[in-house]
Amino acid sequence: MHRRDVLRTLGTAAVGAAATPDWVASLTALAQHGAHAGAAQTAAAATDWKPKILTAHQNETVIVLTELIIPTTDTPGAKDTLVNRFIDGVLAEAPAPDRDSFIRGLTWIDERSQALFKKEFAAASADDQTSLLTQLSAAGNPEKEAPIGRDFFDAIKSMTINGYYTTEIGLRRELGDSGQLFQAVSQGCDHPDHQG
């Protein structure tokens, strides 16, 4: 399966769950709006960028998380396209309770990683990081992970996908979109019953 198919499935699952908390839905909607407004391109272009909401440690954790969600393959991943900046921008626009829920989830990820692996998430091994994220996304929650962790992972997946696929790399190189918003030539209908 191609990476873009997997990511579409993840994005649909992240926002399509019947039990999605309001704060996850709100952040997803803000990310979609930001994606349409070109916020990812604007954030990536800033040369003197500093997080508005995230601390340095939180920003580093977001970078690690987003790169695990969309890793570098034959095309650059979320880290290279600076999706962390997009997420910080979405959080800056979010209502305080939604932003606080996201930060609480981010803190939970570190605490859970510390409990499982004796290291904060960004310092854990790639295998341990992947293991925790797999537990969070497992159907039926067999590991009985806390709702805040599972909800947070749904939120960051959705925000990452929205941010990545509005960058030049995500849109043009990964999806093959030319960026052209119109057809140069209208072919018209070629159905045999409509000819004549």
NORLINSUL-V54628 format. One record per pair of residues at least 24 apart in sequence whose C-alpha atoms are under 10 Angstrom apart, sorted by the first residue. I is the first residue (numbers start at 1). J is the second residue. D is the distance in whole Angstrom. If there is no record, write none. Layout:
# NORLINSUL-V54628
{{I/J/D} {I/J/D}}
This chain:
# NORLINSUL-V54628
{{3/70/8} {3/71/10} {3/73/9} {3/174/9} {3/175/10} {4/70/9} {4/161/10} {4/165/10} {4/170/10} {4/174/7} {4/175/7} {7/69/8} {7/70/8} {7/157/9} {7/158/9} {7/160/10} {7/161/7} {8/158/10} {8/161/8} {10/69/9} {10/137/10} {10/154/9} {10/157/7} {10/158/8} {10/161/9} {11/154/8} {11/155/10} {11/157/7} {11/158/5} {11/159/9} {11/160/9} {11/161/7} {11/162/9} {12/158/8} {13/137/10} {13/154/8} {13/157/10} {13/158/9} {14/137/9} {14/150/10} {14/151/9} {14/153/8} {14/154/5} {14/155/7} {14/156/9} {14/157/7} {14/158/6} {14/159/10} {15/154/7} {15/155/8} {15/157/9} {15/158/7} {17/154/9} {19/151/10} {20/151/7} {20/154/9} {20/155/9} {21/98/10} {21/147/10} {21/148/10} {21/151/7} {21/152/10} {21/155/10} {22/98/8} {23/94/9} {23/95/9} {23/97/8} {23/98/5} {23/99/8} {23/100/9} {23/101/7} {23/102/8} {23/151/9} {23/152/9} {23/155/8} {24/98/8} {24/99/10} {24/101/9} {24/102/8} {24/151/7} {24/152/7} {24/153/9} {24/154/7} {24/155/5} {24/156/9} {24/158/9} {24/159/10} {25/98/9} {25/151/10} {25/154/10} {25/155/8} {25/158/9} {26/94/8} {26/95/9} {26/98/7} {26/99/10} {26/155/9} {27/87/9} {27/90/7} {27/91/8} {27/93/9} {27/94/7} {27/95/9} {27/98/7} {27/99/8} {27/102/9} {27/155/7} {27/156/9} {27/158/9} {27/159/7} {28/90/9} {28/154/9} {28/155/7} {28/156/9} {28/157/9} {28/158/6} {28/159/6} {28/160/10} {28/161/10} {28/162/8} {29/90/10} {29/94/10} {29/158/9} {29/159/9} {29/162/10} {30/87/10} {30/89/10} {30/90/6} {30/91/9} {30/93/8} {30/94/7} {30/159/9} {30/162/10} {31/86/8} {31/87/8} {31/89/9} {31/90/6} {31/91/9} {31/93/10} {31/94/10} {31/155/10} {31/156/10} {31/158/8} {31/159/5} {31/160/9} {31/161/9} {31/162/6} {31/163/7} {32/90/10} {32/158/9} {32/159/8} {32/161/9} {32/162/6} {32/163/8} {32/166/10} {33/90/9} {33/162/9} {34/86/8} {34/87/10} {34/89/8} {34/90/7} {34/93/9} {34/159/10} {34/162/8} {34/163/8} {34/166/9} {35/86/9} {35/90/10} {35/159/9} {35/161/10} {35/162/6} {35/163/6} {35/164/9} {35/165/8} {35/166/6} {35/167/9} {36/162/9} {36/163/10} {36/166/8} {37/166/9} {38/86/10} {38/163/9} {38/166/7} {38/167/8} {39/85/9} {39/86/6} {39/87/10} {39/89/8} {39/90/9} {39/163/8} {39/166/8} {39/167/9} {40/81/9} {40/82/8} {40/83/7} {40/84/9} {40/85/7} {40/86/5} {40/87/9} {40/89/9} {40/90/10} {40/162/9} {40/163/6} {40/164/7} {40/165/9} {40/166/6} {40/167/6} {40/168/9} {41/81/9} {41/82/9} {41/83/10} {41/85/10} {41/86/8} {41/163/9} {41/164/10} {41/166/7} {41/167/6} {41/168/7} {42/85/9} {42/86/9} {42/89/10} {42/167/9} {43/81/10} {43/82/8} {43/83/8} {43/84/9} {43/85/6} {43/86/6} {43/87/9} {43/88/9} {43/89/8} {43/167/10} {44/80/10} {44/81/7} {44/82/6} {44/83/8} {44/84/9} {44/85/7} {44/86/8} {44/167/8} {45/82/9} {46/85/9} {49/85/8} {50/85/8} {50/88/9} {51/84/9} {51/85/7} {51/86/10} {51/87/10} {51/88/6} {51/89/8} {51/92/9} {52/85/9} {52/88/7} {52/89/7} {52/91/8} {52/92/6} {53/87/10} {53/88/6} {53/89/8} {53/90/10} {53/91/7} {53/92/6} {53/93/10} {53/99/9} {53/103/9} {54/84/9} {54/85/10} {54/87/9} {54/88/6} {54/89/10} {54/91/9} {54/92/9} {54/103/8} {55/88/10} {57/122/9} {58/84/10} {58/88/10} {58/103/8} {58/106/7} {58/107/8} {58/110/9} {58/122/9} {59/84/7} {59/85/8} {59/87/9} {59/88/8} {59/106/10} {60/84/8} {60/121/10} {60/122/7} {60/123/10} {61/106/8} {61/107/10} {61/109/9} {61/110/9} {61/120/9} {61/121/7} {61/122/5} {61/123/9} {62/87/8} {62/88/9} {62/106/8} {62/121/10} {62/122/9} {62/156/8} {62/160/10} {63/87/10} {63/122/9} {63/160/10} {64/121/8} {64/122/6} {64/123/9} {64/126/9} {64/129/9} {65/106/10} {65/109/10} {65/121/9} {65/122/8} {65/129/8} {65/130/9} {65/133/9} {65/153/9} {65/156/8} {65/157/9} {65/160/9} {66/156/8} {66/157/7} {66/159/9} {66/160/6} {66/161/9} {66/163/10} {66/164/9} {67/160/9} {68/126/9} {68/129/8} {68/130/7} {68/133/9} {68/157/10} {69/130/10} {69/133/9} {69/153/10} {69/156/9} {69/157/7} {69/158/10} {69/160/7} {69/161/8} {70/157/9} {70/160/8} {70/161/8} {70/164/8} {74/173/10} {74/174/9} {75/169/8} {75/170/8} {75/173/7} {75/174/7} {76/164/10} {76/169/7} {76/170/8} {76/173/9} {76/174/9} {77/164/8} {77/169/9} {77/170/8} {77/174/10} {78/160/7} {78/161/9} {78/163/8} {78/164/6} {78/165/9} {78/167/10} {78/169/10} {78/170/9} {79/164/9} {80/164/10} {80/169/9} {81/163/9} {81/164/7} {81/165/10} {81/166/10} {81/167/7} {81/168/8} {81/169/7} {81/170/8} {82/160/10} {82/163/9} {82/164/8} {82/167/9} {83/159/9} {83/160/6} {83/161/9} {83/162/9} {83/163/6} {83/164/6} {83/165/10} {83/166/10} {83/167/9} {84/156/10} {84/159/9} {84/160/8} {84/163/9} {84/164/10} {85/163/9} {86/159/8} {86/160/8} {86/162/9} {86/163/6} {86/164/9} {86/167/10} {87/156/8} {87/159/6} {87/160/7} {87/162/9} {87/163/7} {90/159/8} {90/163/10} {101/148/8} {101/151/9} {101/152/8} {102/148/9} {102/149/10} {102/151/9} {102/152/6} {102/153/9} {102/155/8} {102/156/8} {103/152/9} {104/148/8} {104/149/9} {104/152/8} {105/146/10} {105/147/9} {105/148/6} {105/149/6} {105/150/8} {105/151/8} {105/152/5} {105/153/8} {105/155/9} {105/156/10} {106/148/9} {106/149/8} {106/152/7} {106/153/9} {106/156/9} {107/148/10} {107/149/9} {107/152/10} {108/146/9} {108/148/7} {108/149/6} {108/152/9} {109/133/9} {109/136/10} {109/148/9} {109/149/7} {109/150/10} {109/152/9} {109/153/9} {112/145/9} {112/146/9} {112/149/9}}
